[in-house]
Amino acid sequence: MDDDPRRELAEFLKARRTRVRPEDVGLEPGPRRRVSGLRREELALLAGVSADYYQRMEQGRDVRPSEQVLDALARALNFSAEETRHLHTLATAARKPVPRPRRRTPETVLPTTLRLLRTMTAPAVVVGRHLDVLAWNPLAGALLGDLSPLPPSARNMLWLLLQPGADLTCPDRAATVGELTAMLRTAVAADPGHPRALELVGELAVHSTEFRTLWARHDIEETTRGRMRVVHPLVGELHLDWDAYRLPGAAPAPMIVAYTAEEGSPDSERLRLLAQLVDTPAPAAVPVGRF
């Protein structure tokens, strides 16, 4: 991971450019094409900027593109609204001087949030900006596994799903890892020099080829809901919906993620059975890191 915002902007553009086929944007592929995706000159032409200017952007040089240039590049690359916002976020960071190191306070969970977790009948966890699990209620511990024995730095949703054997309990693990990696990339763009971001991305890249490949794709995502499938040793397979709710406080505040099943469904019955079968400890909350 590069904490220079200019390099992050450059790598994002390059990754996206090489994934767009000429025919997708109305260009003839032509014979003897040696590059995958668009050439720099082709993208510059489509966006209405000079090839030299765009080349300097991809080289991570001190170029400060206007909002209009960014929007033109986003249109040329067929960006989604999320991708366009991410491009603007990276460009905003690249325009600023390199920030001085600053002290970050650990992410914590308020006592009122812990009380809320205790009242919830659905499995629920509190997740920090870098996908660290900060707190969980008893049923979440029963569903996802008790995280108490793990060190705080390992209580991370991506880290857990990249461990050997995770496929046995999460059949859709690969797709979920891709989604979480894109969510992490989005969070890192908001504060690329955050020590926890540097530590986490570095550790995941060292230990996981899968993560390195996904991180290099520069996918981004701001998902707040989805589906998950869990194979539990006591109650069998569950198909659950999850929704993320941002907690009050300064942005980016942690989120509560709740897992639910349609009332009266077999999955709802399995959740009820799990709550009856498993004697789990009280909710736990931990600060993550010492920054």
C-alpha positions in Angstrom: 0.0 0.0 0.0 1.3 3.5 -1.0 0.4 6.3 1.4 1.2 8.9 -1.2 -2.3 10.1 -2.4 -0.8 10.9 -5.9 0.3 7.3 -6.3 -3.1 6.0 -5.1 -4.8 8.2 -7.7 -2.4 7.1 -10.4 -2.8 3.4 -9.6 -6.6 3.6 -9.5 -6.8 5.2 -12.9 -4.3 2.7 -14.4 -6.2 -0.2 -13.0 -9.5 1.1 -14.3 -8.1 2.0 -17.8 -6.7 -1.5 -18.3 -10.0 -3.1 -17.6 -12.0 -1.1 -20.2 -12.1 -2.7 -23.7 -11.9 -0.4 -26.7 -15.2 -1.8 -28.1 -16.9 -0.9 -24.8 -16.4 2.8 -25.5 -16.9 2.7 -29.3 -13.3 2.3 -30.4 -12.0 -0.3 -32.9 -9.6 -2.7 -31.1 -7.3 -2.9 -34.1 -4.7 -5.5 -34.9 -1.5 -6.3 -32.9 -2.8 -4.6 -29.7 -0.1 -5.0 -27.1 -1.9 -3.5 -24.1 -4.9 -4.8 -22.2 -7.8 -2.3 -22.0 -7.4 1.3 -23.3 -4.2 3.0 -24.2 -3.4 6.2 -22.3 -3.8 8.2 -25.5 -7.2 6.7 -26.2 -8.5 7.5 -22.7 -7.1 11.1 -23.0 -8.9 11.5 -26.3 -12.2 10.3 -24.9 -11.9 12.6 -21.9 -10.8 15.6 -23.9 -7.4 16.1 -22.2 -3.9 16.0 -23.6 -2.1 12.7 -23.6 0.9 14.3 -21.9 -1.4 15.6 -19.1 -3.0 12.2 -18.5 0.3 10.5 -18.6 1.6 12.7 -15.8 -1.5 11.8 -13.8 -0.7 8.0 -14.2 2.9 8.7 -13.2 1.8 10.1 -9.9 3.3 13.5 -10.7 2.1 16.8 -9.1 -0.9 17.2 -11.3 -4.1 18.8 -9.9 -7.0 17.9 -12.2 -10.1 20.0 -12.0 -13.5 18.7 -11.1 -14.4 18.9 -14.8 -11.4 16.8 -15.9 -12.2 14.2 -13.2 -15.8 14.0 -14.4 -14.7 13.6 -18.0 -12.4 10.7 -17.0 -15.2 9.1 -15.0 -17.5 9.3 -18.0 -14.8 7.9 -20.4 -14.2 5.0 -18.1 -18.0 4.3 -17.5 -17.6 4.8 -13.8 -20.5 4.2 -11.4 -21.5 6.9 -8.9 -19.4 5.2 -6.2 -16.3 5.0 -8.5 -16.7 8.7 -9.4 -16.9 9.7 -5.8 -13.8 7.6 -5.0 -11.9 9.3 -7.9 -12.8 12.8 -6.5 -11.8 11.7 -3.0 -8.4 10.5 -4.2 -7.9 13.7 -6.3 -8.8 15.9 -3.3 -6.2 14.1 -1.2 -3.6 14.4 -4.0 -4.1 18.2 -4.2 -3.2 18.7 -0.5 0.3 18.9 0.9 1.6 15.7 2.5 0.1 15.9 6.0 2.2 15.8 9.1 1.9 12.7 11.2 -1.0 13.1 13.6 -2.2 11.1 16.6 -5.4 9.0 16.2 -7.5 7.9 19.1 -8.5 4.2 19.3 -12.0 3.3 18.1 -14.1 2.5 21.1 -17.7 1.5 21.7 -19.9 3.6 24.0 -21.7 2.0 27.0 -25.0 3.0 25.5 -24.1 1.0 22.3 -23.3 -2.0 24.4 -26.6 -1.8 26.1 -28.3 -1.6 22.7 -26.4 -4.8 21.7 -27.7 -6.6 24.8 -31.3 -5.8 23.9 -31.1 -7.0 20.3 -32.5 -10.5 19.6 -30.7 -10.7 16.3 -26.9 -11.4 15.9 -25.2 -8.0 15.8 -21.6 -6.7 15.8 -20.0 -3.3 15.9 -17.5 -2.8 13.0 -14.9 -0.1 12.8 -13.8 1.9 9.8 -11.2 -0.8 8.8 -13.6 -3.7 9.3 -12.3 -4.4 12.9 -14.9 -6.1 15.1 -15.1 -3.8 18.1 -18.0 -5.5 19.9 -20.6 -8.3 19.5 -23.6 -9.6 21.3 -24.0 -13.2 22.5 -25.9 -14.5 19.5 -23.3 -13.0 17.1 -20.6 -14.9 19.1 -22.6 -18.1 18.8 -23.1 -17.6 15.0 -19.7 -16.3 13.9 -17.5 -17.7 16.6 -16.2 -16.3 19.9 -13.5 -13.7 19.1 -12.5 -13.2 22.8 -9.4 -15.4 22.6 -8.0 -13.5 19.6 -5.7 -10.5 19.9 -7.5 -7.2 18.9 -5.6 -6.9 15.6 -6.9 -10.3 14.5 -10.6 -9.4 15.2 -11.0 -8.2 11.7 -13.6 -9.4 9.2 -11.2 -9.7 6.3 -8.4 -11.3 8.4 -10.8 -14.0 9.6 -12.1 -14.8 6.2 -8.6 -15.1 4.8 -7.7 -17.8 7.3 -7.4 -21.5 6.2 -10.6 -23.4 6.5 -12.9 -20.3 6.4 -14.6 -21.8 3.3 -16.0 -24.6 5.5 -18.2 -22.2 7.5 -18.6 -19.5 4.8 -19.3 -21.2 1.4 -19.5 -17.8 -0.3 -16.2 -16.7 1.3 -14.4 -15.7 -1.9 -17.2 -13.3 -3.0 -17.4 -11.9 0.5 -13.6 -11.3 0.6 -13.8 -9.4 -2.6 -16.6 -7.3 -1.3 -14.9 -6.5 2.0 -11.6 -5.7 0.2 -13.5 -3.1 -1.9 -15.0 -1.7 1.2 -11.6 -1.5 2.9 -10.2 0.3 -0.2 -12.9 2.9 0.1 -12.3 3.5 3.8 -8.5 3.8 3.3 -9.0 6.5 0.6 -10.5 8.8 3.2 -7.3 8.6 5.4 -4.5 6.8 3.5 -1.9 7.5 6.2 -3.9 6.0 9.1 -1.5 3.6 11.0 -4.2 0.9 11.3 -4.8 1.0 7.6 -1.0 0.7 6.9 -0.7 -2.1 9.4 -3.7 -4.1 8.3 -3.1 -3.8 4.5 0.6 -4.6 5.0 -0.2 -7.8 7.1 -2.9 -9.0 4.7 -0.7 -8.5 1.7 2.2 -10.4 3.3 0.1 -13.4 4.3 -2.5 -13.6 1.4 -1.9 -13.8 -2.3 -5.7 -13.7 -2.7 -5.8 -10.3 -0.9 -2.8 -8.9 -2.9 -4.6 -9.8 -6.2 -7.9 -8.2 -5.1 -6.2 -5.1 -3.6 -4.4 -4.5 -6.9 -7.7 -4.4 -8.7 -8.6 -1.1 -7.0 -12.3 -2.1 -6.7 -14.3 0.1 -4.3 -17.6 -0.4 -2.7 -19.8 1.3 -0.1 -22.2 -1.6 0.7 -24.6 -1.2 3.6 -26.6 -4.4 3.1 -26.3 -7.9 1.6 -26.7 -11.6 2.1 -24.6 -14.2 3.8 -24.5 -18.0 4.1 -23.1 -19.7 7.2 -22.7 -23.4 7.8 -23.0 -23.8 11.6 -21.9 -27.0 13.3 -25.0 -27.0 15.6 -27.9 -25.8 13.5 -26.8 -26.3 9.9 -26.8 -23.9 7.0 -28.3 -20.4 7.5 -29.1 -17.8 4.8 -29.2 -14.4 6.4 -29.6 -10.8 5.4 -27.3 -8.2 6.9 -27.7 -4.5 7.2 -25.2 -1.9 8.4 -26.2 1.2 10.4 -23.8 4.0 11.1 -23.6 5.0 14.8 -23.9 8.6 15.8 -20.7 10.6 16.2 -17.9 12.1 14.2 -17.4 10.5 10.8 -16.3 7.9 10.0 -18.2 6.4 13.0 -18.4 2.6 13.6 -21.4 0.7 12.3 -23.7 -1.8 13.8 -24.2 -4.8 11.5 -27.3 -6.9 12.2 -28.0 -10.3 10.8 -31.7 -11.3 10.3 -33.9 -13.9 8.7 -37.4 -13.6 7.4 -39.9 -14.2 10.2 -41.3 -17.7 10.1 -38.6 -19.0 7.7 -36.5 -22.1 8.4 -33.5 -19.8 8.8 -35.4 -17.8 11.5 -36.1 -21.1 13.3 -32.5 -22.1 13.2 -31.5 -18.7 14.7 -33.9 -19.3 17.5 -32.6 -22.8 18.1 -29.0 -21.5 18.2 -30.0 -18.9 20.8 -31.4 -21.7 23.0 -28.5 -24.1 22.5 -25.5 -22.0 23.0 -24.5 -20.4 26.3 -22.3 -17.5 25.3 -20.4 -14.8 27.3 -21.6 -11.3 27.8 -21.0 -8.8 25.0 -17.4 -7.6 24.7 -15.9 -4.4 23.5 -12.2 -3.6 22.8 -10.3 -0.7 21.4 -8.4 -1.6 18.3 -4.8 -0.4 18.1 -2.9 2.2 20.0 -2.4 5.1 17.6 
